[in-house]
Amino acid sequence: MGVWIDKIRTFIFDTVEEMRKCNWPTRDQLFESTILVIVALVIATAYLAAVDQVLFRIIRYLTTF
């Protein structure tokens, strides 16, 4: 049981050390990235909705002969 505890302790220590090495974004960078992701999501959603509507109308037209 002691070996597992030592492994877990080593894992947590190593994880904390690696997290300290990370280059974390500033608040402004995080805000800009979040806005960029939201805008990209809205554009992708609008595009997919338009394609869906076009395909829906084509299929409905072809099946109502």
PDB file of N, CA, C and O in Angstrom:
ATOM      1  N   MET A   1       0.830  -1.193   0.000  1.00  0.00           N
ATOM      2  CA  MET A   1       0.000   0.000   0.000  1.00  0.00           C
ATOM      3  C   MET A   1       0.868   1.248   0.000  1.00  0.00           C
ATOM      4  O   MET A   1       0.492   2.257  -0.596  1.00  0.00           O
ATOM      5  N   GLY A   2       2.019   1.199   0.655  1.00  0.00           N
ATOM      6  CA  GLY A   2       2.895   2.355   0.723  1.00  0.00           C
ATOM      7  C   GLY A   2       3.464   2.741  -0.629  1.00  0.00           C
ATOM      8  O   GLY A   2       3.736   3.914  -0.882  1.00  0.00           O
ATOM      9  N   VAL A   3       3.645   1.742  -1.509  1.00  0.00           N
ATOM     10  CA  VAL A   3       4.181   2.014  -2.846  1.00  0.00           C
ATOM     11  C   VAL A   3       3.182   2.848  -3.644  1.00  0.00           C
ATOM     12  O   VAL A   3       3.573   3.776  -4.351  1.00  0.00           O
ATOM     13  N   TRP A   4       1.901   2.524  -3.533  1.00  0.00           N
ATOM     14  CA  TRP A   4       0.864   3.278  -4.234  1.00  0.00           C
ATOM     15  C   TRP A   4       0.809   4.723  -3.759  1.00  0.00           C
ATOM     16  O   TRP A   4       0.680   5.648  -4.561  1.00  0.00           O
ATOM     17  N   ILE A   5       0.905   4.904  -2.468  1.00  0.00           N
ATOM     18  CA  ILE A   5       0.866   6.262  -1.911  1.00  0.00           C
ATOM     19  C   ILE A   5       2.067   7.061  -2.397  1.00  0.00           C
ATOM     20  O   ILE A   5       1.930   8.236  -2.736  1.00  0.00           O
ATOM     21  N   ASP A   6       3.239   6.440  -2.434  1.00  0.00           N
ATOM     22  CA  ASP A   6       4.428   7.133  -2.942  1.00  0.00           C
ATOM     23  C   ASP A   6       4.276   7.488  -4.421  1.00  0.00           C
ATOM     24  O   ASP A   6       4.677   8.575  -4.839  1.00  0.00           O
ATOM     25  N   LYS A   7       3.701   6.583  -5.214  1.00  0.00           N
ATOM     26  CA  LYS A   7       3.491   6.858  -6.631  1.00  0.00           C
ATOM     27  C   LYS A   7       2.500   8.002  -6.835  1.00  0.00           C
ATOM     28  O   LYS A   7       2.705   8.868  -7.685  1.00  0.00           O
ATOM     29  N   ILE A   8       1.443   7.997  -6.062  1.00  0.00           N
ATOM     30  CA  ILE A   8       0.448   9.069  -6.158  1.00  0.00           C
ATOM     31  C   ILE A   8       1.053  10.399  -5.739  1.00  0.00           C
ATOM     32  O   ILE A   8       0.829  11.419  -6.391  1.00  0.00           O
ATOM     33  N   ARG A   9       1.804  10.393  -4.674  1.00  0.00           N
ATOM     34  CA  ARG A   9       2.453  11.613  -4.190  1.00  0.00           C
ATOM     35  C   ARG A   9       3.437  12.150  -5.234  1.00  0.00           C
ATOM     36  O   ARG A   9       3.482  13.354  -5.488  1.00  0.00           O
ATOM     37  N   THR A  10       4.225  11.253  -5.836  1.00  0.00           N
ATOM     38  CA  THR A  10       5.168  11.658  -6.881  1.00  0.00           C
ATOM     39  C   THR A  10       4.428  12.213  -8.096  1.00  0.00           C
ATOM     40  O   THR A  10       4.844  13.216  -8.675  1.00  0.00           O
ATOM     41  N   PHE A  11       3.336  11.561  -8.477  1.00  0.00           N
ATOM     42  CA  PHE A  11       2.550  12.029  -9.615  1.00  0.00           C
ATOM     43  C   PHE A  11       2.012  13.437  -9.368  1.00  0.00           C
ATOM     44  O   PHE A  11       2.109  14.301 -10.239  1.00  0.00           O
ATOM     45  N   ILE A  12       1.448  13.668  -8.192  1.00  0.00           N
ATOM     46  CA  ILE A  12       0.900  14.989  -7.865  1.00  0.00           C
ATOM     47  C   ILE A  12       2.005  16.040  -7.839  1.00  0.00           C
ATOM     48  O   ILE A  12       1.822  17.141  -8.359  1.00  0.00           O
ATOM     49  N   PHE A  13       3.135  15.717  -7.246  1.00  0.00           N
ATOM     50  CA  PHE A  13       4.257  16.654  -7.189  1.00  0.00           C
ATOM     51  C   PHE A  13       4.744  17.006  -8.593  1.00  0.00           C
ATOM     52  O   PHE A  13       4.974  18.175  -8.900  1.00  0.00           O
ATOM     53  N   ASP A  14       4.901  15.986  -9.447  1.00  0.00           N
ATOM     54  CA  ASP A  14       5.351  16.219 -10.820  1.00  0.00           C
ATOM     55  C   ASP A  14       4.329  17.040 -11.608  1.00  0.00           C
ATOM     56  O   ASP A  14       4.698  17.898 -12.410  1.00  0.00           O
ATOM     57  N   THR A  15       3.062  16.773 -11.378  1.00  0.00           N
ATOM     58  CA  THR A  15       2.013  17.529 -12.061  1.00  0.00           C
ATOM     59  C   THR A  15       2.044  18.996 -11.670  1.00  0.00           C
ATOM     60  O   THR A  15       1.938  19.872 -12.529  1.00  0.00           O
ATOM     61  N   VAL A  16       2.189  19.270 -10.385  1.00  0.00           N
ATOM     62  CA  VAL A  16       2.262  20.656  -9.910  1.00  0.00           C
ATOM     63  C   VAL A  16       3.477  21.351 -10.509  1.00  0.00           C
ATOM     64  O   VAL A  16       3.381  22.507 -10.924  1.00  0.00           O
ATOM     65  N   GLU A  17       4.604  20.675 -10.561  1.00  0.00           N
ATOM     66  CA  GLU A  17       5.812  21.264 -11.143  1.00  0.00           C
ATOM     67  C   GLU A  17       5.616  21.588 -12.625  1.00  0.00           C
ATOM     68  O   GLU A  17       6.033  22.651 -13.085  1.00  0.00           O
ATOM     69  N   GLU A  18       4.994  20.690 -13.366  1.00  0.00           N
ATOM     70  CA  GLU A  18       4.756  20.936 -14.787  1.00  0.00           C
ATOM     71  C   GLU A  18       3.768  22.082 -14.990  1.00  0.00           C
ATOM     72  O   GLU A  18       3.917  22.870 -15.924  1.00  0.00           O
ATOM     73  N   MET A  19       2.770  22.180 -14.129  1.00  0.00           N
ATOM     74  CA  MET A  19       1.797  23.266 -14.249  1.00  0.00           C
ATOM     75  C   MET A  19       2.452  24.624 -13.987  1.00  0.00           C
ATOM     76  O   MET A  19       2.037  25.633 -14.559  1.00  0.00           O
ATOM     77  N   ARG A  20       3.443  24.653 -13.150  1.00  0.00           N
ATOM     78  CA  ARG A  20       4.163  25.903 -12.895  1.00  0.00           C
ATOM     79  C   ARG A  20       4.983  26.335 -14.107  1.00  0.00           C
ATOM     80  O   ARG A  20       5.246  27.524 -14.282  1.00  0.00           O
ATOM     81  N   LYS A  21       5.389  25.385 -14.941  1.00  0.00           N
ATOM     82  CA  LYS A  21       6.173  25.695 -16.129  1.00  0.00           C
ATOM     83  C   LYS A  21       5.306  26.238 -17.266  1.00  0.00           C
ATOM     84  O   LYS A  21       5.823  26.815 -18.223  1.00  0.00           O
ATOM     85  N   CYS A  22       4.003  26.054 -17.163  1.00  0.00           N
ATOM     86  CA  CYS A  22       3.095  26.475 -18.228  1.00  0.00           C
ATOM     87  C   CYS A  22       3.062  27.988 -18.353  1.00  0.00           C
ATOM     88  O   CYS A  22       3.187  28.718 -17.369  1.00  0.00           O
ATOM     89  N   ASN A  23       2.892  28.434 -19.579  1.00  0.00           N
ATOM     90  CA  ASN A  23       2.761  29.853 -19.858  1.00  0.00           C
ATOM     91  C   ASN A  23       1.272  30.154 -19.956  1.00  0.00           C
ATOM     92  O   ASN A  23       0.663  29.938 -21.004  1.00  0.00           O
ATOM     93  N   TRP A  24       0.680  30.650 -18.874  1.00  0.00           N
ATOM     94  CA  TRP A  24      -0.754  30.892 -18.817  1.00  0.00           C
ATOM     95  C   TRP A  24      -1.096  32.216 -19.480  1.00  0.00           C
ATOM     96  O   TRP A  24      -0.345  33.182 -19.348  1.00  0.00           O
ATOM     97  N   PRO A  25      -2.225  32.279 -20.198  1.00  0.00           N
ATOM     98  CA  PRO A  25      -2.607  33.521 -20.868  1.00  0.00           C
ATOM     99  C   PRO A  25      -3.048  34.584 -19.850  1.00  0.00           C
ATOM    100  O   PRO A  25      -3.500  34.284 -18.745  1.00  0.00           O
ATOM    101  N   THR A  26      -2.892  35.828 -20.283  1.00  0.00           N
ATOM    102  CA  THR A  26      -3.367  36.923 -19.441  1.00  0.00           C
ATOM    103  C   THR A  26      -4.889  36.990 -19.555  1.00  0.00           C
ATOM    104  O   THR A  26      -5.487  36.309 -20.388  1.00  0.00           O
ATOM    105  N   ARG A  27      -5.497  37.802 -18.725  1.00  0.00           N
ATOM    106  CA  ARG A  27      -6.948  37.949 -18.757  1.00  0.00           C
ATOM    107  C   ARG A  27      -7.404  38.488 -20.113  1.00  0.00           C
ATOM    108  O   ARG A  27      -8.413  38.034 -20.653  1.00  0.00           O
ATOM    109  N   ASP A  28      -6.665  39.453 -20.664  1.00  0.00           N
ATOM    110  CA  ASP A  28      -7.029  40.020 -21.966  1.00  0.00           C
ATOM    111  C   ASP A  28      -6.914  38.981 -23.079  1.00  0.00           C
ATOM    112  O   ASP A  28      -7.782  38.907 -23.949  1.00  0.00           O
ATOM    113  N   GLN A  29      -5.856  38.184 -23.057  1.00  0.00           N
ATOM    114  CA  GLN A  29      -5.689  37.140 -24.067  1.00  0.00           C
ATOM    115  C   GLN A  29      -6.807  36.107 -23.970  1.00  0.00           C
ATOM    116  O   GLN A  29      -7.328  35.643 -24.984  1.00  0.00           O
ATOM    117  N   LEU A  30      -7.163  35.758 -22.758  1.00  0.00           N
ATOM    118  CA  LEU A  30      -8.231  34.790 -22.553  1.00  0.00           C
ATOM    119  C   LEU A  30      -9.557  35.336 -23.052  1.00  0.00           C
ATOM    120  O   LEU A  30     -10.334  34.609 -23.672  1.00  0.00           O
ATOM    121  N   PHE A  31      -9.824  36.611 -22.788  1.00  0.00           N
ATOM    122  CA  PHE A  31     -11.061  37.244 -23.238  1.00  0.00           C
ATOM    123  C   PHE A  31     -11.116  37.272 -24.764  1.00  0.00           C
ATOM    124  O   PHE A  31     -12.147  36.944 -25.352  1.00  0.00           O
ATOM    125  N   GLU A  32     -10.011  37.663 -25.411  1.00  0.00           N
ATOM    126  CA  GLU A  32      -9.972  37.722 -26.872  1.00  0.00           C
ATOM    127  C   GLU A  32     -10.162  36.329 -27.484  1.00  0.00           C
ATOM    128  O   GLU A  32     -10.872  36.180 -28.478  1.00  0.00           O
ATOM    129  N   SER A  33      -9.544  35.338 -26.907  1.00  0.00           N
ATOM    130  CA  SER A  33      -9.680  33.970 -27.415  1.00  0.00           C
ATOM    131  C   SER A  33     -11.118  33.471 -27.252  1.00  0.00           C
ATOM    132  O   SER A  33     -11.649  32.790 -28.129  1.00  0.00           O
ATOM    133  N   THR A  34     -11.732  33.810 -26.140  1.00  0.00           N
ATOM    134  CA  THR A  34     -13.109  33.397 -25.903  1.00  0.00           C
ATOM    135  C   THR A  34     -14.041  34.039 -26.921  1.00  0.00           C
ATOM    136  O   THR A  34     -14.919  33.372 -27.469  1.00  0.00           O
ATOM    137  N   ILE A  35     -13.855  35.327 -27.175  1.00  0.00           N
ATOM    138  CA  ILE A  35     -14.684  36.019 -28.166  1.00  0.00           C
ATOM    139  C   ILE A  35     -14.480  35.395 -29.546  1.00  0.00           C
ATOM    140  O   ILE A  35     -15.444  35.197 -30.285  1.00  0.00           O
ATOM    141  N   LEU A  36     -13.239  35.087 -29.893  1.00  0.00           N
ATOM    142  CA  LEU A  36     -12.943  34.472 -31.182  1.00  0.00           C
ATOM    143  C   LEU A  36     -13.648  33.122 -31.324  1.00  0.00           C
ATOM    144  O   LEU A  36     -14.204  32.821 -32.381  1.00  0.00           O
ATOM    145  N   VAL A  37     -13.627  32.326 -30.287  1.00  0.00           N
ATOM    146  CA  VAL A  37     -14.288  31.014 -30.337  1.00  0.00           C
ATOM    147  C   VAL A  37     -15.794  31.185 -30.477  1.00  0.00           C
ATOM    148  O   VAL A  37     -16.425  30.452 -31.238  1.00  0.00           O
ATOM    149  N   ILE A  38     -16.379  32.132 -29.761  1.00  0.00           N
ATOM    150  CA  ILE A  38     -17.828  32.352 -29.848  1.00  0.00           C
ATOM    151  C   ILE A  38     -18.215  32.817 -31.247  1.00  0.00           C
ATOM    152  O   ILE A  38     -19.206  32.343 -31.803  1.00  0.00           O
ATOM    153  N   VAL A  39     -17.446  33.740 -31.823  1.00  0.00           N
ATOM    154  CA  VAL A  39     -17.733  34.219 -33.186  1.00  0.00           C
ATOM    155  C   VAL A  39     -17.608  33.071 -34.189  1.00  0.00           C
ATOM    156  O   VAL A  39     -18.462  32.921 -35.063  1.00  0.00           O
ATOM    157  N   ALA A  40     -16.569  32.274 -34.074  1.00  0.00           N
ATOM    158  CA  ALA A  40     -16.394  31.136 -34.977  1.00  0.00           C
ATOM    159  C   ALA A  40     -17.545  30.148 -34.828  1.00  0.00           C
ATOM    160  O   ALA A  40     -18.009  29.579 -35.816  1.00  0.00           O
ATOM    161  N   LEU A  41     -17.999  29.947 -33.616  1.00  0.00           N
ATOM    162  CA  LEU A  41     -19.119  29.040 -33.364  1.00  0.00           C
ATOM    163  C   LEU A  41     -20.401  29.561 -34.004  1.00  0.00           C
ATOM    164  O   LEU A  41     -21.154  28.790 -34.598  1.00  0.00           O
ATOM    165  N   VAL A  42     -20.652  30.857 -33.889  1.00  0.00           N
ATOM    166  CA  VAL A  42     -21.852  31.447 -34.496  1.00  0.00           C
ATOM    167  C   VAL A  42     -21.794  31.324 -36.017  1.00  0.00           C
ATOM    168  O   VAL A  42     -22.795  30.984 -36.649  1.00  0.00           O
ATOM    169  N   ILE A  43     -20.631  31.597 -36.608  1.00  0.00           N
ATOM    170  CA  ILE A  43     -20.488  31.490 -38.063  1.00  0.00           C
ATOM    171  C   ILE A  43     -20.691  30.049 -38.517  1.00  0.00           C
ATOM    172  O   ILE A  43     -21.398  29.801 -39.494  1.00  0.00           O
ATOM    173  N   ALA A  44     -20.088  29.117 -37.828  1.00  0.00           N
ATOM    174  CA  ALA A  44     -20.239  27.699 -38.193  1.00  0.00           C
ATOM    175  C   ALA A  44     -21.688  27.250 -38.042  1.00  0.00           C
ATOM    176  O   ALA A  44     -22.193  26.492 -38.870  1.00  0.00           O
ATOM    177  N   THR A  45     -22.349  27.708 -37.004  1.00  0.00           N
ATOM    178  CA  THR A  45     -23.750  27.344 -36.786  1.00  0.00           C
ATOM    179  C   THR A  45     -24.629  27.900 -37.897  1.00  0.00           C
ATOM    180  O   THR A  45     -25.493  27.192 -38.413  1.00  0.00           O
ATOM    181  N   ALA A  46     -24.420  29.155 -38.270  1.00  0.00           N
ATOM    182  CA  ALA A  46     -25.203  29.761 -39.347  1.00  0.00           C
ATOM    183  C   ALA A  46     -24.970  29.028 -40.661  1.00  0.00           C
ATOM    184  O   ALA A  46     -25.917  28.776 -41.406  1.00  0.00           O
ATOM    185  N   TYR A  47     -23.727  28.686 -40.950  1.00  0.00           N
ATOM    186  CA  TYR A  47     -23.406  27.961 -42.181  1.00  0.00           C
ATOM    187  C   TYR A  47     -24.101  26.598 -42.215  1.00  0.00           C
ATOM    188  O   TYR A  47     -24.721  26.233 -43.213  1.00  0.00           O
ATOM    189  N   LEU A  48     -23.991  25.861 -41.125  1.00  0.00           N
ATOM    190  CA  LEU A  48     -24.609  24.533 -41.085  1.00  0.00           C
ATOM    191  C   LEU A  48     -26.126  24.615 -41.147  1.00  0.00           C
ATOM    192  O   LEU A  48     -26.764  23.758 -41.757  1.00  0.00           O
ATOM    193  N   ALA A  49     -26.710  25.629 -40.528  1.00  0.00           N
ATOM    194  CA  ALA A  49     -28.162  25.799 -40.592  1.00  0.00           C
ATOM    195  C   ALA A  49     -28.593  26.102 -42.024  1.00  0.00           C
ATOM    196  O   ALA A  49     -29.613  25.588 -42.484  1.00  0.00           O
ATOM    197  N   ALA A  50     -27.829  26.927 -42.729  1.00  0.00           N
ATOM    198  CA  ALA A  50     -28.164  27.255 -44.115  1.00  0.00           C
ATOM    199  C   ALA A  50     -28.053  26.022 -44.998  1.00  0.00           C
ATOM    200  O   ALA A  50     -28.942  25.763 -45.809  1.00  0.00           O
ATOM    201  N   VAL A  51     -26.989  25.265 -44.854  1.00  0.00           N
ATOM    202  CA  VAL A  51     -26.820  24.036 -45.641  1.00  0.00           C
ATOM    203  C   VAL A  51     -27.951  23.057 -45.326  1.00  0.00           C
ATOM    204  O   VAL A  51     -28.482  22.413 -46.231  1.00  0.00           O
ATOM    205  N   ASP A  52     -28.317  22.944 -44.072  1.00  0.00           N
ATOM    206  CA  ASP A  52     -29.397  22.050 -43.665  1.00  0.00           C
ATOM    207  C   ASP A  52     -30.714  22.455 -44.319  1.00  0.00           C
ATOM    208  O   ASP A  52     -31.451  21.600 -44.809  1.00  0.00           O
ATOM    209  N   GLN A  53     -31.012  23.747 -44.331  1.00  0.00           N
ATOM    210  CA  GLN A  53     -32.252  24.222 -44.945  1.00  0.00           C
ATOM    211  C   GLN A  53     -32.263  23.967 -46.454  1.00  0.00           C
ATOM    212  O   GLN A  53     -33.271  23.531 -47.010  1.00  0.00           O
ATOM    213  N   VAL A  54     -31.151  24.239 -47.100  1.00  0.00           N
ATOM    214  CA  VAL A  54     -31.071  24.007 -48.546  1.00  0.00           C
ATOM    215  C   VAL A  54     -31.267  22.528 -48.857  1.00  0.00           C
ATOM    216  O   VAL A  54     -32.050  22.177 -49.739  1.00  0.00           O
ATOM    217  N   LEU A  55     -30.570  21.672 -48.144  1.00  0.00           N
ATOM    218  CA  LEU A  55     -30.714  20.231 -48.394  1.00  0.00           C
ATOM    219  C   LEU A  55     -32.123  19.746 -48.058  1.00  0.00           C
ATOM    220  O   LEU A  55     -32.666  18.895 -48.763  1.00  0.00           O
ATOM    221  N   PHE A  56     -32.711  20.269 -47.005  1.00  0.00           N
ATOM    222  CA  PHE A  56     -34.079  19.901 -46.626  1.00  0.00           C
ATOM    223  C   PHE A  56     -35.052  20.263 -47.739  1.00  0.00           C
ATOM    224  O   PHE A  56     -35.916  19.459 -48.091  1.00  0.00           O
ATOM    225  N   ARG A  57     -34.924  21.456 -48.295  1.00  0.00           N
ATOM    226  CA  ARG A  57     -35.834  21.891 -49.363  1.00  0.00           C
ATOM    227  C   ARG A  57     -35.619  21.086 -50.640  1.00  0.00           C
ATOM    228  O   ARG A  57     -36.580  20.767 -51.341  1.00  0.00           O
ATOM    229  N   ILE A  58     -34.365  20.757 -50.947  1.00  0.00           N
ATOM    230  CA  ILE A  58     -34.094  19.940 -52.136  1.00  0.00           C
ATOM    231  C   ILE A  58     -34.713  18.553 -51.973  1.00  0.00           C
ATOM    232  O   ILE A  58     -35.364  18.050 -52.889  1.00  0.00           O
ATOM    233  N   ILE A  59     -34.514  17.946 -50.825  1.00  0.00           N
ATOM    234  CA  ILE A  59     -35.068  16.604 -50.591  1.00  0.00           C
ATOM    235  C   ILE A  59     -36.588  16.646 -50.582  1.00  0.00           C
ATOM    236  O   ILE A  59     -37.231  15.751 -51.130  1.00  0.00           O
ATOM    237  N   ARG A  60     -37.172  17.668 -49.969  1.00  0.00           N
ATOM    238  CA  ARG A  60     -38.632  17.782 -49.949  1.00  0.00           C
ATOM    239  C   ARG A  60     -39.168  17.962 -51.371  1.00  0.00           C
ATOM    240  O   ARG A  60     -40.194  17.378 -51.720  1.00  0.00           O
ATOM    241  N   TYR A  61     -38.491  18.758 -52.188  1.00  0.00           N
ATOM    242  CA  TYR A  61     -38.910  18.958 -53.577  1.00  0.00           C
ATOM    243  C   TYR A  61     -38.828  17.659 -54.366  1.00  0.00           C
ATOM    244  O   TYR A  61     -39.731  17.342 -55.140  1.00  0.00           O
ATOM    245  N   LEU A  62     -37.740  16.901 -54.171  1.00  0.00           N
ATOM    246  CA  LEU A  62     -37.563  15.663 -54.919  1.00  0.00           C
ATOM    247  C   LEU A  62     -38.530  14.564 -54.476  1.00  0.00           C
ATOM    248  O   LEU A  62     -38.853  13.681 -55.270  1.00  0.00           O
ATOM    249  N   THR A  63     -38.985  14.599 -53.259  1.00  0.00           N
ATOM    250  CA  THR A  63     -39.855  13.527 -52.766  1.00  0.00           C
ATOM    251  C   THR A  63     -41.342  13.861 -52.882  1.00  0.00           C
ATOM    252  O   THR A  63     -42.179  13.028 -52.533  1.00  0.00           O
ATOM    253  N   THR A  64     -41.688  15.039 -53.356  1.00  0.00           N
ATOM    254  CA  THR A  64     -43.118  15.385 -53.445  1.00  0.00           C
ATOM    255  C   THR A  64     -43.607  15.399 -54.898  1.00  0.00           C
ATOM    256  O   THR A  64     -44.591  16.068 -55.211  1.00  0.00           O
ATOM    257  N   PHE A  65     -42.946  14.686 -55.761  1.00  0.00           N
ATOM    258  CA  PHE A  65     -43.408  14.627 -57.150  1.00  0.00           C
ATOM    259  C   PHE A  65     -44.727  13.950 -57.228  1.00  0.00           C
ATOM    260  O   PHE A  65     -45.282  13.804 -58.317  1.00  0.00           O
TER     261      PHE A  65
END
